[in-house]
Amino acid sequence: MFLGLEWYWWLVILVILMISIPFKIRFMKWWNKRQQEKKHDQREKWGDDE
């Protein structure tokens, strides 16, 4: 078959990808929120000194 893998391995890979995509989206949203909070905290800490 394609790239030396049987059809059922492609099915397994496809299922794993379909399951992991929502987790990746959720992680990216969480990560962006965390980065924005870090920037906000830094501005509050160092903004008064200027």
C-alpha positions in Angstrom: 0.0 0.0 0.0 0.9 3.7 0.2 4.4 4.3 1.8 4.5 0.6 2.8 1.8 0.9 5.4 -1.4 -1.2 5.3 -4.8 0.6 5.0 -5.7 0.0 8.7 -2.5 1.9 9.8 -3.7 4.9 7.8 -7.1 4.6 9.5 -5.4 4.6 12.9 -3.3 7.6 12.0 -6.3 9.5 10.8 -8.3 8.7 13.9 -5.4 9.9 16.1 -5.2 13.1 14.1 -8.9 13.8 14.4 -8.8 13.3 18.1 -5.7 15.4 18.7 -6.8 18.5 16.6 -9.4 19.8 19.2 -6.8 19.3 22.0 -4.3 21.3 20.0 -6.7 24.1 19.4 -7.6 24.2 23.1 -3.9 24.2 24.0 -3.2 27.1 21.6 -6.0 29.2 23.0 -4.8 28.5 26.5 -1.2 29.3 25.5 -2.1 32.6 23.9 -4.2 33.6 26.9 -1.3 32.8 29.2 1.2 34.8 27.1 -1.2 37.8 27.1 -1.5 37.6 30.9 2.3 37.5 31.2 2.7 40.6 29.0 0.0 42.3 31.1 1.7 41.4 34.4 5.0 42.8 33.1 3.4 46.1 32.1 1.9 46.4 35.5 5.1 45.7 37.3 7.4 47.9 35.3 5.0 50.5 34.0 5.1 52.5 37.2 8.9 52.9 37.2 9.0 54.8 33.9 
